[in-house]
Amino acid sequence: MAACIAVLFSCNHVDHAHPTEAAFDIGPVKAHIAEMNKSYSKRFTTNDTAFYNERYCKDAEVYSPAMPAVKGRDSIRAFFYSGGNNDEAVIELPTGNIYGNADLVVEDGTYNFPDGKGGSVDKGKFIALWKQEDGKWKLYREIWNSDIPPSLAK
């Protein structure tokens, strides 16, 4: 009986020498992502390396429909800027779901490229993964797909 009691108490032992990690507060991360999303359209109209360095991890990847992955900041910059051909691109990104932990934060939501006539050039849903790099939350992975059937796409 004494052996059973000893086993029970030893299983409930808490090591007070190693305090638990501080709780992760996602609030500031949500605010940061919301702020970054306000300027999302700029990625179509700027070829500024600093703009992409501030927003994308060094090993970031973009998964666009119907094409291979776009890997690395320089390739992502070239992809979105497209030689300056996207000078009128505007995207709407309403705040969606943002959740995660200190290692990785997930953002999922919807997007819309308005056509200026009350319709959409494209609209759909996305998932973005954010992680910290050099003490700042940056995009690590992005993937999206359209809600507009290919036969109706403009």
Solvent accessible surface area in square Angstrom, and as a share of the most:
residue,aa,sasa,rsa
1,M,183,0.82
2,A,81,0.63
3,A,73,0.57
4,C,82,0.49
5,I,81,0.41
6,A,60,0.47
7,V,90,0.52
8,L,117,0.58
9,F,147,0.61
10,S,74,0.48
11,C,102,0.61
12,N,112,0.58
13,H,142,0.63
14,V,93,0.53
15,D,72,0.37
16,H,159,0.71
17,A,81,0.63
18,H,136,0.61
19,P,120,0.75
20,T,133,0.77
21,E,161,0.72
22,A,99,0.77
23,A,100,0.78
24,F,71,0.30
25,D,96,0.50
26,I,38,0.19
27,G,36,0.34
28,P,85,0.53
29,V,6,0.04
30,K,87,0.37
31,A,63,0.49
32,H,56,0.25
33,I,0,0.00
34,A,35,0.27
35,E,94,0.42
36,M,18,0.08
37,N,24,0.12
38,K,158,0.67
39,S,18,0.11
40,Y,20,0.08
41,S,29,0.19
42,K,113,0.48
43,R,3,0.01
44,F,18,0.08
45,T,61,0.36
46,T,29,0.17
47,N,75,0.39
48,D,73,0.38
49,T,64,0.37
50,A,64,0.49
51,F,20,0.08
52,Y,1,0.00
53,N,55,0.28
54,E,81,0.36
55,R,21,0.08
56,Y,1,0.00
57,C,0,0.00
58,K,125,0.53
59,D,71,0.37
60,A,0,0.00
61,E,30,0.13
62,V,0,0.00
63,Y,71,0.27
64,S,17,0.11
65,P,64,0.40
66,A,114,0.89
67,M,85,0.38
68,P,112,0.70
69,A,37,0.29
70,V,15,0.09
71,K,126,0.53
72,G,19,0.19
73,R,40,0.14
74,D,88,0.46
75,S,53,0.34
76,I,0,0.00
77,R,47,0.17
78,A,60,0.46
79,F,58,0.24
80,F,8,0.03
81,Y,52,0.20
82,S,44,0.29
83,G,67,0.64
84,G,27,0.26
85,N,121,0.62
86,N,44,0.22
87,D,103,0.53
88,E,152,0.68
89,A,26,0.21
90,V,83,0.48
91,I,23,0.12
92,E,82,0.37
93,L,33,0.17
94,P,78,0.49
95,T,104,0.60
96,G,30,0.29
97,N,89,0.46
98,I,16,0.08
99,Y,109,0.42
100,G,40,0.39
101,N,80,0.41
102,A,54,0.42
103,D,115,0.59
104,L,62,0.31
105,V,0,0.00
106,V,31,0.18
107,E,4,0.02
108,D,31,0.16
109,G,14,0.14
110,T,72,0.42
111,Y,11,0.04
112,N,33,0.17
113,F,43,0.18
114,P,46,0.29
115,D,36,0.19
116,G,78,0.75
117,K,182,0.77
118,G,87,0.83
119,G,33,0.31
120,S,23,0.15
121,V,70,0.40
122,D,36,0.19
123,K,94,0.40
124,G,2,0.02
125,K,91,0.38
126,F,27,0.11
127,I,82,0.42
128,A,3,0.02
129,L,43,0.22
130,W,3,0.01
131,K,51,0.22
132,Q,85,0.38
133,E,26,0.12
134,D,114,0.59
135,G,65,0.62
136,K,115,0.49
137,W,26,0.09
138,K,12,0.05
139,L,6,0.03
140,Y,47,0.18
141,R,45,0.17
142,E,11,0.05
143,I,84,0.43
144,W,54,0.19
145,N,76,0.39
146,S,47,0.30
147,D,76,0.40
148,I,32,0.16
149,P,66,0.42
150,P,127,0.80
151,S,102,0.66
152,L,123,0.61
153,A,62,0.48
154,K,173,0.73
